[in-house]
Amino acid sequence: MMEEDHRGHNSVIAEISRKFRFSIAIVAFVIATLLAVIVRYLFAPEVTFLNFMPDISIGVIIGITFFLSVVGLYYNVSISRQVLRIVRDYGNRLDRILGITSDLRQEIYGDILLEKILDHALTITSSSAGSILLVDGDALIFKIVKGEKAEQLVGTSVETGKGIAGWVAKNGEPVRIADASQDPRFTRDVDAMTGFETKSVLCVPLMTGTGVIGVLELLNKQGGYAYRDRDEEVIMYLAGQAAISIIQTKFFEDQKNYEIHLTEMLLEAIDFHIPEKRGHSRRVARYGNIIAKGMNMTEEEKKRLYFASLLHDVGFLKISSDDAFRKEEYSRHPSIGYEMIKPINFYEDIAPFILYHHERYDGYGYPSGLKGEDIPIEARIIAIAEAFDAMISTTSYRVPVGFHEAVEELKRKAGTQFDQELVEIFASNIEPQHIVA
């Protein structure tokens, strides 16, 4: 990526240098001509090596001097404007790329990320069509395609090393072609499938430190033009940033997949370990979400509450099922659950909600005796949802009560055991049809 960045810088610097050298040459020519005239006619008329110049009046000399000065000034102003335009265009391009990079780095979903990468690439290069193919073993899979009849290609594959995209994936080098039909690496298989006619091509590798993970291919620059050096430079830079973002989103998705599977395994273990709590955690998560919606929590806050609700009783896994409902053992499960969950990085932020879900609003709960808003709001929500489920569930260790009786009990204990505002939100939004077995 650094090499691509330096290459882009170097091409711009080289172009500016050429402009300045030309400007200096013009100035030098004008100065040399003026000096020759001045020496010949004003200071050293006897100098023999200047005698080839014809006798010219002072007025003509002044006219020549003025003309050369104007011409030199005009060319220098023109060149300066070109240099400023190059610098401004390059600055704008850098700003655009930085904005795109920021946009890509913030995206956490793989499919959306690939679509953003391709959209940006098509816009930057004014391309008519394009695709992103990712390496899968010895093949390249079309993950996203845009252009005429693009949907026919998604999910299909090409062999690594075959065609232009395959060659780029195998060699890890960009390819820029003005006329694809004249390149021996070009195959017409894809065109035959879609009816699309490939003309100009810009194909670059998506590379990380471990090698090529895919290719970004752009086709048919609009207006019938060929892709330029600058197109290749900016797309190579974009591809470098894109590859990093693809790896990041894959890591995030793998982590989320692991988190989901681990959560499911823990829930099944809790249900198996304590049959009286079978389905309890999922119901608590459902009732807690009713409060979250009533509060207009953000999606991120809802997600944390959801996982904390699912795992709020995980500490029971380290307590014998025979002792789980003995007071002294039961009161240990929030602290045990906290210690179990905290070392896991993607659970770390929900660990305090698990620890404090048996705190009371009046300060008489456990394990820390927190009071009021010192208790995390997620823990206060879980406390309400758990108490409600314990009261109405037929599988609970308690004798169940009816829906309305449970709601009234929460209201009676609002302000003492529970947060009164949260109880009001729950009571206003819970309906009998929300009850699940």
Buried (B, 14 or more C-beta within 10 A) or exposed (E): BEEBBEBBEEBBEEBBEEBEEBBEEBBEBBEEBBEBBEBBBEEEEEEEEBEEEEEEEEEEBEEBBEEBEEEBEEBBEEBEEBBEEBEEEBEEBBEBBEEBBEBBBEBBEBEEBBBBBBBBBBEBBBBBBBBBBBBEEEBBBBBBBBBBEBEBBEEBBBEBBBBBBBBBBBEEEBBBBEEBEEBEBBBEEBBEEBEBEBBBBBBBBBBEEEEBBBBBBBBBBEEEEBBEEBBBBBBBBBBBBBBBBBBBBBEBBEEEEEBEEBBEEBBEEBBEBBEBBBBBBBBBBBBBBBBBEBBEBEEEBBEBBBBBBBBBBBBBBEBEBEEBEEEEBBEBBBBBBBBBBBEBEBBEBBBBBBBBBBBBBBBEBBBBEBBEEEBBBBBBBBBBBBBBBBBBBEBBEEEBBEBEEBBEBBBEBBEEBBBBEBBBBBBEBBEEEEBEE
